[in-house]
Amino acid sequence: MRVLLVKPRELSDSIQPNLGLGFLAAALSERHQVELFDAIRLHAKPARLASKIESFRPKLIGFQVNTYGRRLDLPYIQTARNAAPNATIVLGGADPSADPAGAWEFYGDLVDWMIRGEAENALPALIELIANNSSDYASVAGLVRRTDAGIESNPLDRVDLAQVPLPRWDLLRPDLAPPAPQGAFYRATPLAPISISRGCPHPCTFCGASAISGRRVRYRPLESVIEEIELLRRDYGINEIHVVDDNFTHDGDYVRAFCERILAGPRLWWLCPNGLRIDTLDRELVRLMFRAGCYSMNLGIESGSNRMLSLIRKNLTVEQVRSTAQMLHEEGFLLRGFFLYGFPTETRQERRQSLKLAMELPLAVGHFMLFHPFPGTSAYEALECGDYAGTWRRDAPTLAEVAFVPEGTTASRLKNEQRWALLRFHARPRVIIEILRNVRGPRHLVYLLLRIMRWLVGV
């Protein structure tokens, strides 16, 4: 069967190979002809997707979609339905995983199926049912379908990462990607993202990571990871990898084994852009990571207020943040920190505490992220139940725009506070010099400026 896997053109800071589509393509490739259409990377409008469908003539079109991207994703799905009225359209990704009923209400008859959670097993199983005209839909883990009785969702079954083949890098072509990775900065090109583990056991109320990958942290076999890195080095000249896991350092023994293998070869630069848990880092471990080529990491800090850290169930204190950041700085890491702005009940004074902490820490970059209520999180459920007062702007299409306004402020005031935090933090001479030292050329600078403008302008 001809299968087209699509990522619509949502507004994104990063333009990099889409690992989710790459893993799915690998899971399907033995028995099916698969092609990818990443509209973010291609800067492609819906008309270009129509042309791709007309030339490839897929029998099944799978879309990777996000909750806050619905308004931007819709034209691509409408285009696919019009260009291939007889094709099967399947949605996967964060949106149907966390809110299948809401996603189906939004997309309606444009969609035939949805898949919750990981799809490496579910999508091939669904295709086999379609090819054989079978109605044994209950056998497909995570499959969501609409019946006369309403929306029915099959139980999830987590993928065995030992059985997952390497992503289809021949379709992803990391050597052709622009210099716009997830973490914004890099040391050597070409570079590639890599996924080593899945799952998040932590109870943070604002994060929906476990909705897709579950609460148990699972790691790929180390030999598979090293095989992938060697392939990237050999076939695409990759000089740097970005470990995009949510909890890479959860298992210190695995990380140590990984570092020892990298030290033995293939040697290359690497970093962790996705926000590491501070309470998983100790001096012995990070010293080994640094020796193995890891030069930078993002830290999930979230707030400079101990009350807020407790409320969002981060299980951290400001004192832990300070001591760990100082230790990492002493060990030579380039540090960046994530902070959360606008969580329910957060006061303006507490947001000032976050900015103050960010400026006191040895951070090169501060990411001041606006709170977005994502389905599948306990914060979302609390808002749905009326536990928090505020205004919910459900149509905010990007993370740069205000989605929730806590009681006592307005969307414009909250956005202005975020703008001030970004400008105040990054306008200091030390930070400017550090950023300029890490700009890798005119093209990289253009992508950085576009990212800065998106965060400053969004409302």
Secondary structure as a PSIPRED ss2 file (coil, helix, strand):
# PSIPRED VFORMAT (PSIPRED V4.0)

   1 M C   1.000  0.000  0.000
   2 R E   0.000  0.000  1.000
   3 V E   0.000  0.000  1.000
   4 L E   0.000  0.000  1.000
   5 L E   0.000  0.000  1.000
   6 V E   0.000  0.000  1.000
   7 K E   0.000  0.000  1.000
   8 P C   1.000  0.000  0.000
   9 R C   1.000  0.000  0.000
  10 E C   1.000  0.000  0.000
  11 L C   1.000  0.000  0.000
  12 S C   1.000  0.000  0.000
  13 D C   1.000  0.000  0.000
  14 S C   1.000  0.000  0.000
  15 I E   0.000  0.000  1.000
  16 Q C   1.000  0.000  0.000
  17 P C   1.000  0.000  0.000
  18 N C   1.000  0.000  0.000
  19 L H   0.000  1.000  0.000
  20 G H   0.000  1.000  0.000
  21 L H   0.000  1.000  0.000
  22 G H   0.000  1.000  0.000
  23 F H   0.000  1.000  0.000
  24 L H   0.000  1.000  0.000
  25 A H   0.000  1.000  0.000
  26 A H   0.000  1.000  0.000
  27 A H   0.000  1.000  0.000
  28 L H   0.000  1.000  0.000
  29 S C   1.000  0.000  0.000
  30 E C   1.000  0.000  0.000
  31 R C   1.000  0.000  0.000
  32 H C   1.000  0.000  0.000
  33 Q E   0.000  0.000  1.000
  34 V E   0.000  0.000  1.000
  35 E E   0.000  0.000  1.000
  36 L E   0.000  0.000  1.000
  37 F E   0.000  0.000  1.000
  38 D E   0.000  0.000  1.000
  39 A H   0.000  1.000  0.000
  40 I H   0.000  1.000  0.000
  41 R H   0.000  1.000  0.000
  42 L H   0.000  1.000  0.000
  43 H C   1.000  0.000  0.000
  44 A C   1.000  0.000  0.000
  45 K C   1.000  0.000  0.000
  46 P H   0.000  1.000  0.000
  47 A H   0.000  1.000  0.000
  48 R H   0.000  1.000  0.000
  49 L H   0.000  1.000  0.000
  50 A H   0.000  1.000  0.000
  51 S H   0.000  1.000  0.000
  52 K H   0.000  1.000  0.000
  53 I H   0.000  1.000  0.000
  54 E H   0.000  1.000  0.000
  55 S H   0.000  1.000  0.000
  56 F H   0.000  1.000  0.000
  57 R C   1.000  0.000  0.000
  58 P C   1.000  0.000  0.000
  59 K C   1.000  0.000  0.000
  60 L E   0.000  0.000  1.000
  61 I E   0.000  0.000  1.000
  62 G E   0.000  0.000  1.000
  63 F E   0.000  0.000  1.000
  64 Q E   0.000  0.000  1.000
  65 V C   1.000  0.000  0.000
  66 N C   1.000  0.000  0.000
  67 T H   0.000  1.000  0.000
  68 Y H   0.000  1.000  0.000
  69 G H   0.000  1.000  0.000
  70 R H   0.000  1.000  0.000
  71 R H   0.000  1.000  0.000
  72 L H   0.000  1.000  0.000
  73 D H   0.000  1.000  0.000
  74 L H   0.000  1.000  0.000
  75 P H   0.000  1.000  0.000
  76 Y H   0.000  1.000  0.000
  77 I H   0.000  1.000  0.000
  78 Q H   0.000  1.000  0.000
  79 T H   0.000  1.000  0.000
  80 A H   0.000  1.000  0.000
  81 R H   0.000  1.000  0.000
  82 N H   0.000  1.000  0.000
  83 A H   0.000  1.000  0.000
  84 A C   1.000  0.000  0.000
  85 P C   1.000  0.000  0.000
  86 N C   1.000  0.000  0.000
  87 A C   1.000  0.000  0.000
  88 T E   0.000  0.000  1.000
  89 I E   0.000  0.000  1.000
  90 V E   0.000  0.000  1.000
  91 L E   0.000  0.000  1.000
  92 G E   0.000  0.000  1.000
  93 G C   1.000  0.000  0.000
  94 A H   0.000  1.000  0.000
  95 D H   0.000  1.000  0.000
  96 P H   0.000  1.000  0.000
  97 S H   0.000  1.000  0.000
  98 A H   0.000  1.000  0.000
  99 D C   1.000  0.000  0.000
 100 P H   0.000  1.000  0.000
 101 A H   0.000  1.000  0.000
 102 G H   0.000  1.000  0.000
 103 A H   0.000  1.000  0.000
 104 W H   0.000  1.000  0.000
 105 E H   0.000  1.000  0.000
 106 F H   0.000  1.000  0.000
 107 Y H   0.000  1.000  0.000
 108 G H   0.000  1.000  0.000
 109 D H   0.000  1.000  0.000
 110 L H   0.000  1.000  0.000
 111 V C   1.000  0.000  0.000
 112 D C   1.000  0.000  0.000
 113 W E   0.000  0.000  1.000
 114 M E   0.000  0.000  1.000
 115 I E   0.000  0.000  1.000
 116 R C   1.000  0.000  0.000
 117 G C   1.000  0.000  0.000
 118 E C   1.000  0.000  0.000
 119 A C   1.000  0.000  0.000
 120 E C   1.000  0.000  0.000
 121 N C   1.000  0.000  0.000
 122 A H   0.000  1.000  0.000
 123 L H   0.000  1.000  0.000
 124 P H   0.000  1.000  0.000
 125 A H   0.000  1.000  0.000
 126 L H   0.000  1.000  0.000
 127 I H   0.000  1.000  0.000
 128 E H   0.000  1.000  0.000
 129 L H   0.000  1.000  0.000
 130 I H   0.000  1.000  0.000
 131 A H   0.000  1.000  0.000
 132 N C   1.000  0.000  0.000
 133 N C   1.000  0.000  0.000
 134 S C   1.000  0.000  0.000
 135 S C   1.000  0.000  0.000
 136 D C   1.000  0.000  0.000
 137 Y H   0.000  1.000  0.000
 138 A H   0.000  1.000  0.000
 139 S H   0.000  1.000  0.000
 140 V C   1.000  0.000  0.000
 141 A C   1.000  0.000  0.000
 142 G C   1.000  0.000  0.000
 143 L E   0.000  0.000  1.000
 144 V E   0.000  0.000  1.000
 145 R E   0.000  0.000  1.000
 146 R E   0.000  0.000  1.000
 147 T E   0.000  0.000  1.000
 148 D C   1.000  0.000  0.000
 149 A C   1.000  0.000  0.000
 150 G E   0.000  0.000  1.000
 151 I E   0.000  0.000  1.000
 152 E E   0.000  0.000  1.000
 153 S E   0.000  0.000  1.000
 154 N C   1.000  0.000  0.000
 155 P C   1.000  0.000  0.000
 156 L C   1.000  0.000  0.000
 157 D C   1.000  0.000  0.000
 158 R C   1.000  0.000  0.000
 159 V C   1.000  0.000  0.000
 160 D C   1.000  0.000  0.000
 161 L H   0.000  1.000  0.000
 162 A H   0.000  1.000  0.000
 163 Q H   0.000  1.000  0.000
 164 V C   1.000  0.000  0.000
 165 P C   1.000  0.000  0.000
 166 L C   1.000  0.000  0.000
 167 P C   1.000  0.000  0.000
 168 R C   1.000  0.000  0.000
 169 W H   0.000  1.000  0.000
 170 D H   0.000  1.000  0.000
 171 L H   0.000  1.000  0.000
 172 L H   0.000  1.000  0.000
 173 R C   1.000  0.000  0.000
 174 P H   0.000  1.000  0.000
 175 D H   0.000  1.000  0.000
 176 L H   0.000  1.000  0.000
 177 A C   1.000  0.000  0.000
 178 P C   1.000  0.000  0.000
 179 P C   1.000  0.000  0.000
 180 A E   0.000  0.000  1.000
 181 P C   1.000  0.000  0.000
 182 Q C   1.000  0.000  0.000
 183 G C   1.000  0.000  0.000
 184 A C   1.000  0.000  0.000
 185 F C   1.000  0.000  0.000
 186 Y C   1.000  0.000  0.000
 187 R C   1.000  0.000  0.000
 188 A C   1.000  0.000  0.000
 189 T C   1.000  0.000  0.000
 190 P C   1.000  0.000  0.000
 191 L E   0.000  0.000  1.000
 192 A E   0.000  0.000  1.000
 193 P E   0.000  0.000  1.000
 194 I E   0.000  0.000  1.000
 195 S C   1.000  0.000  0.000
 196 I C   1.000  0.000  0.000
 197 S E   0.000  0.000  1.000
 198 R E   0.000  0.000  1.000
 199 G C   1.000  0.000  0.000
 200 C C   1.000  0.000  0.000
 201 P C   1.000  0.000  0.000
 202 H C   1.000  0.000  0.000
 203 P C   1.000  0.000  0.000
 204 C C   1.000  0.000  0.000
 205 T C   1.000  0.000  0.000
 206 F C   1.000  0.000  0.000
 207 C C   1.000  0.000  0.000
 208 G C   1.000  0.000  0.000
 209 A H   0.000  1.000  0.000
 210 S H   0.000  1.000  0.000
 211 A H   0.000  1.000  0.000
 212 I H   0.000  1.000  0.000
 213 S H   0.000  1.000  0.000
 214 G C   1.000  0.000  0.000
 215 R C   1.000  0.000  0.000
 216 R C   1.000  0.000  0.000
 217 V C   1.000  0.000  0.000
 218 R E   0.000  0.000  1.000
 219 Y E   0.000  0.000  1.000
 220 R C   1.000  0.000  0.000
 221 P C   1.000  0.000  0.000
 222 L H   0.000  1.000  0.000
 223 E H   0.000  1.000  0.000
 224 S H   0.000  1.000  0.000
 225 V H   0.000  1.000  0.000
 226 I H   0.000  1.000  0.000
 227 E H   0.000  1.000  0.000
 228 E H   0.000  1.000  0.000
 229 I H   0.000  1.000  0.000
 230 E H   0.000  1.000  0.000
 231 L H   0.000  1.000  0.000
 232 L H   0.000  1.000  0.000
 233 R H   0.000  1.000  0.000
 234 R H   0.000  1.000  0.000
 235 D H   0.000  1.000  0.000
 236 Y H   0.000  1.000  0.000
 237 G C   1.000  0.000  0.000
 238 I C   1.000  0.000  0.000
 239 N C   1.000  0.000  0.000
 240 E E   0.000  0.000  1.000
 241 I E   0.000  0.000  1.000
 242 H E   0.000  0.000  1.000
 243 V E   0.000  0.000  1.000
 244 V C   1.000  0.000  0.000
 245 D C   1.000  0.000  0.000
 246 D C   1.000  0.000  0.000
 247 N C   1.000  0.000  0.000
 248 F H   0.000  1.000  0.000
 249 T H   0.000  1.000  0.000
 250 H H   0.000  1.000  0.000
 251 D C   1.000  0.000  0.000
 252 G H   0.000  1.000  0.000
 253 D H   0.000  1.000  0.000
 254 Y H   0.000  1.000  0.000
 255 V H   0.000  1.000  0.000
 256 R H   0.000  1.000  0.000
 257 A H   0.000  1.000  0.000
 258 F H   0.000  1.000  0.000
 259 C H   0.000  1.000  0.000
 260 E H   0.000  1.000  0.000
 261 R H   0.000  1.000  0.000
 262 I H   0.000  1.000  0.000
 263 L H   0.000  1.000  0.000
 264 A H   0.000  1.000  0.000
 265 G C   1.000  0.000  0.000
 266 P C   1.000  0.000  0.000
 267 R C   1.000  0.000  0.000
 268 L C   1.000  0.000  0.000
 269 W E   0.000  0.000  1.000
 270 W E   0.000  0.000  1.000
 271 L E   0.000  0.000  1.000
 272 C E   0.000  0.000  1.000
 273 P E   0.000  0.000  1.000
 274 N E   0.000  0.000  1.000
 275 G E   0.000  0.000  1.000
 276 L E   0.000  0.000  1.000
 277 R C   1.000  0.000  0.000
 278 I H   0.000  1.000  0.000
 279 D H   0.000  1.000  0.000
 280 T H   0.000  1.000  0.000
 281 L C   1.000  0.000  0.000
 282 D C   1.000  0.000  0.000
 283 R H   0.000  1.000  0.000
 284 E H   0.000  1.000  0.000
 285 L H   0.000  1.000  0.000
 286 V H   0.000  1.000  0.000
 287 R H   0.000  1.000  0.000
 288 L H   0.000  1.000  0.000
 289 M H   0.000  1.000  0.000
 290 F H   0.000  1.000  0.000
 291 R H   0.000  1.000  0.000
 292 A C   1.000  0.000  0.000
 293 G C   1.000  0.000  0.000
 294 C E   0.000  0.000  1.000
 295 Y E   0.000  0.000  1.000
 296 S E   0.000  0.000  1.000
 297 M E   0.000  0.000  1.000
 298 N E   0.000  0.000  1.000
 299 L E   0.000  0.000  1.000
 300 G E   0.000  0.000  1.000
 301 I E   0.000  0.000  1.000
 302 E E   0.000  0.000  1.000
 303 S C   1.000  0.000  0.000
 304 G C   1.000  0.000  0.000
 305 S C   1.000  0.000  0.000
 306 N H   0.000  1.000  0.000
 307 R H   0.000  1.000  0.000
 308 M H   0.000  1.000  0.000
 309 L H   0.000  1.000  0.000
 310 S H   0.000  1.000  0.000
 311 L H   0.000  1.000  0.000
 312 I C   1.000  0.000  0.000
 313 R C   1.000  0.000  0.000
 314 K C   1.000  0.000  0.000
 315 N C   1.000  0.000  0.000
 316 L C   1.000  0.000  0.000
 317 T C   1.000  0.000  0.000
 318 V H   0.000  1.000  0.000
 319 E H   0.000  1.000  0.000
 320 Q H   0.000  1.000  0.000
 321 V H   0.000  1.000  0.000
 322 R H   0.000  1.000  0.000
 323 S H   0.000  1.000  0.000
 324 T H   0.000  1.000  0.000
 325 A H   0.000  1.000  0.000
 326 Q H   0.000  1.000  0.000
 327 M H   0.000  1.000  0.000
 328 L H   0.000  1.000  0.000
 329 H H   0.000  1.000  0.000
 330 E H   0.000  1.000  0.000
 331 E C   1.000  0.000  0.000
 332 G C   1.000  0.000  0.000
 333 F C   1.000  0.000  0.000
 334 L E   0.000  0.000  1.000
 335 L E   0.000  0.000  1.000
 336 R E   0.000  0.000  1.000
 337 G E   0.000  0.000  1.000
 338 F E   0.000  0.000  1.000
 339 F E   0.000  0.000  1.000
 340 L E   0.000  0.000  1.000
 341 Y E   0.000  0.000  1.000
 342 G C   1.000  0.000  0.000
 343 F C   1.000  0.000  0.000
 344 P C   1.000  0.000  0.000
 345 T C   1.000  0.000  0.000
 346 E C   1.000  0.000  0.000
 347 T C   1.000  0.000  0.000
 348 R H   0.000  1.000  0.000
 349 Q H   0.000  1.000  0.000
 350 E H   0.000  1.000  0.000
 351 R H   0.000  1.000  0.000
 352 R H   0.000  1.000  0.000
 353 Q H   0.000  1.000  0.000
 354 S H   0.000  1.000  0.000
 355 L H   0.000  1.000  0.000
 356 K H   0.000  1.000  0.000
 357 L H   0.000  1.000  0.000
 358 A H   0.000  1.000  0.000
 359 M H   0.000  1.000  0.000
 360 E H   0.000  1.000  0.000
 361 L C   1.000  0.000  0.000
 362 P C   1.000  0.000  0.000
 363 L C   1.000  0.000  0.000
 364 A C   1.000  0.000  0.000
 365 V E   0.000  0.000  1.000
 366 G E   0.000  0.000  1.000
 367 H E   0.000  0.000  1.000
 368 F E   0.000  0.000  1.000
 369 M E   0.000  0.000  1.000
 370 L E   0.000  0.000  1.000
 371 F C   1.000  0.000  0.000
 372 H C   1.000  0.000  0.000
 373 P C   1.000  0.000  0.000
 374 F C   1.000  0.000  0.000
 375 P C   1.000  0.000  0.000
 376 G C   1.000  0.000  0.000
 377 T C   1.000  0.000  0.000
 378 S H   0.000  1.000  0.000
 379 A H   0.000  1.000  0.000
 380 Y H   0.000  1.000  0.000
 381 E H   0.000  1.000  0.000
 382 A H   0.000  1.000  0.000
 383 L H   0.000  1.000  0.000
 384 E H   0.000  1.000  0.000
 385 C C   1.000  0.000  0.000
 386 G C   1.000  0.000  0.000
 387 D C   1.000  0.000  0.000
 388 Y C   1.000  0.000  0.000
 389 A C   1.000  0.000  0.000
 390 G E   0.000  0.000  1.000
 391 T E   0.000  0.000  1.000
 392 W E   0.000  0.000  1.000
 393 R C   1.000  0.000  0.000
 394 R C   1.000  0.000  0.000
 395 D C   1.000  0.000  0.000
 396 A C   1.000  0.000  0.000
 397 P C   1.000  0.000  0.000
 398 T C   1.000  0.000  0.000
 399 L C   1.000  0.000  0.000
 400 A C   1.000  0.000  0.000
 401 E C   1.000  0.000  0.000
 402 V C   1.000  0.000  0.000
 403 A C   1.000  0.000  0.000
 404 F E   0.000  0.000  1.000
 405 V E   0.000  0.000  1.000
 406 P E   0.000  0.000  1.000
 407 E C   1.000  0.000  0.000
 408 G C   1.000  0.000  0.000
 409 T C   1.000  0.000  0.000
 410 T C   1.000  0.000  0.000
 411 A H   0.000  1.000  0.000
 412 S H   0.000  1.000  0.000
 413 R H   0.000  1.000  0.000
 414 L H   0.000  1.000  0.000
 415 K H   0.000  1.000  0.000
 416 N H   0.000  1.000  0.000
 417 E H   0.000  1.000  0.000
 418 Q H   0.000  1.000  0.000
 419 R H   0.000  1.000  0.000
 420 W H   0.000  1.000  0.000
 421 A H   0.000  1.000  0.000
 422 L H   0.000  1.000  0.000
 423 L H   0.000  1.000  0.000
 424 R H   0.000  1.000  0.000
 425 F H   0.000  1.000  0.000
 426 H H   0.000  1.000  0.000
 427 A C   1.000  0.000  0.000
 428 R C   1.000  0.000  0.000
 429 P H   0.000  1.000  0.000
 430 R H   0.000  1.000  0.000
 431 V H   0.000  1.000  0.000
 432 I H   0.000  1.000  0.000
 433 I H   0.000  1.000  0.000
 434 E H   0.000  1.000  0.000
 435 I H   0.000  1.000  0.000
 436 L H   0.000  1.000  0.000
 437 R H   0.000  1.000  0.000
 438 N C   1.000  0.000  0.000
 439 V C   1.000  0.000  0.000
 440 R C   1.000  0.000  0.000
 441 G C   1.000  0.000  0.000
 442 P H   0.000  1.000  0.000
 443 R H   0.000  1.000  0.000
 444 H H   0.000  1.000  0.000
 445 L H   0.000  1.000  0.000
 446 V H   0.000  1.000  0.000
 447 Y H   0.000  1.000  0.000
 448 L H   0.000  1.000  0.000
 449 L H   0.000  1.000  0.000
 450 L H   0.000  1.000  0.000
 451 R H   0.000  1.000  0.000
 452 I H   0.000  1.000  0.000
 453 M H   0.000  1.000  0.000
 454 R H   0.000  1.000  0.000
 455 W H   0.000  1.000  0.000
 456 L H   0.000  1.000  0.000
 457 V H   0.000  1.000  0.000
 458 G C   1.000  0.000  0.000
 459 V C   1.000  0.000  0.000
